[in-house]
Amino acid sequence: MSEHEWQLVQLGRALSQVARPYGCDDVLPDEVQASLWQLGVPCSEKTSREELIARLWARKRSLLLTMQPGWGGPGVTPPSAA
């Protein structure tokens, strides 16, 4: 597994942990915050889940774009949305 693929797996795990249903006043568990810091996504108890999800998806999108082959021009089918 390449480094990019490993990062995508880690980002997917982090997204699933952050996006889980929680009460309005619940803070992220310490282990989730620690995993986000390891991914280079600093956060605290005051960081909103919406902000974290947006930042994680932005990282995931940029990784996906670097992994996709570029479009070869006319005569070549452009990549589809994933």
QUIPELIN-V321997 format. One record per run of one state. SS is the DSSP state (H for helix, E for strand, C for the rest). FROM is the first residue (numbers start at 1). TO is the last residue. If there is no record, write none. Layout:
ss->SS from->FROM to->TO
ss->SS from->FROM to->TO
This chain:
ss->C from->1 to->2
ss->H from->3 to->18
ss->C from->19 to->29
ss->H from->30 to->38
ss->C from->39 to->48
ss->H from->49 to->67
ss->C from->68 to->82
